[in-house]
């Protein structure tokens, strides 16, 4: 099996995780655009990494069209802490059917937030989200954490976050 890591990264957090996974698994790495240009080969296992916008994993629809469920592993990065279980479950349910969830392993890694690298639309969406969360009278622990995360740019990447994904690949594929 040929292992490839494909990623999209606007702020650099997803790229950092993709490079760490590449080092651990000695895999080829491609940007999303390079992958779209080259196409998918049936002998490949694809680890796809991207970020979130409004609970949507960028590019996932096209990747799922190209890569069979049993040859796809997904990781997503965002500003939320890794323990925001309810929100992470919502992301999985928004982007994957129940069947896909059973056949396509997915992982969430806290990345960070870099306002300088976001476009104006993305910055404004985050401001709106923060205002909406602040208006809630009773906030969950995850919502309080999200409000705090939306205060300023930060980098919470941690190489330890990839351990479970790396172990999964090593235990399930000949790499």
N, C-alpha and C positions, 0 to 999 in steps of 0.2 A: 504494500500500500504506500502510496505517495501522499505525504502529509503537507498540506498548505495552509498557511495562516493568511486570511484575507481580512483587511480592516479598512474602516473609514474613520478619520479623525480630524476634527476641526480645531480642537484646542490642544491636542497632543497627549491627552490622558489615555485614550484607546491605543494610540500608537506605542506608548510606553509599555502597556500591558502586552501588546502583540509582540514587541521585541523581547520581552522577558520570556514569553511562551516559546518563541523561536529559539532562544538560547537553551532553554531546558529540553526541548524536544528535537533540536537540530533540524528544524523544518524550513521550507522555503516560505518567504513572506512576500505578499503582493498587496498593493493598494486595491481598493474596490474597483477603481477604474481599470487598472491593469487586468484584474480578474475578468471583468466584463469583456474586455478586448480579447483575452486569450480563450475564454470559455472554460467549461467544465469537462474534465476527462473522467470516465467512469471508474478509473483506478485510484481516484483521489479521495482522501478524507479532508474535508474543509472545516477549519476552525474559523468561524466568522465573528469578528468583533466590531462593534459600532456603539454609538451613543444614543441617547434618548432625546426626544422632543415630544412633549405632551403624551407621554407613555408609549410612543411609537418608536420602535427600533429602526433607525435609519437604514434603508436598503434591504431590509429583511424580506420583503415581498419578492423582489427580484431574485435574491439568493435562494429562497425556498422554491421558486419556479425552476431554477437551474440544477439544484443539488438534491438528491434523494434524502429523505428523512434520516435514514440509517447511516448516512455518510456526512452528516452535518452536526457540528457542535457549535453552540453560540455563546458568546460572552458579550455582555453589555455593560457600559460604564455610565455613571451619572454622579450627581452631586450628593445623592442621599447616602446615609450610612448603610453599611452592609446588613445591619440588623433591622432595617425597615421592612419587615417580612410582609405586612399587608400590602404595601405599595409594590413590592417586588412580585408578589402573587398577581396583583392587578396587571402588571406589565406582562407577565407570562400569559395570562388569560386574554389580554388584548392582542398579543402578537402571534399566539399559537393556539391551534385547536387542541382539544383534549388528546386526540390521537397523536398530533405532532409532539405534544408535551411528553407522551409516553415513549416516543422514539428518538427525539432530538434533545440531548442534554443541553441545558442552558444554565448560565452562571451570571451573577451580578457582581461587579467589582466597583467599589467606590473610587471614583476618579478625582473629581474636583470641579472647580468652576473657574473659568478665566474670562471675565467680562470683556477684556481687551480683544480677544479673538472671536467673540460672538458677533453676529450681525445685529443690526438695529432691531429687526423683527424678533429675534430670539431674546435679546435683552428686554424688550418691551413685554414679551410673553412672560418672562420670569418676574418682572415687576408686577404684572397683573396677578400672577399666581401668588406672590408674596402678599399683596394687598388682600386677596380673597382669604388667604389663610389667617392673616392678622384680624380680619373681621369676625372670624368664628369665635363664639363665646367659649365653647368647650373643644379644646384641641387635643388630639391624641399625642402620644410621645413622638411618633414619627413626624407629625405635622409641626410640632415645636422644633424638632431637629431640622426640618426643611426650612423653616423660617430663619433659623440661625445660619444655615448653609447659604442662604440667599443674600446674606449681608455683604459679603465681599469675596473677591477671588481667593481661592485656596487650592492646594494640591494635597490630596489625601491618598495618593496611590501608595500601594504597599505590595512588594513582590510576593509576600506570603499569601496574598489573596488568590494567586494562581495555583496553589498547591493541589487543590481538589481536582481542578480541570486537568492538570498535568498527570496526576495519578490515574484519573479515569482513562486518559488516552493511553498511558503506558500499560494499564491492565487490560484494555479492550482491543488494542490494535498492535500489530507488529511494526513498531517504529524504532 
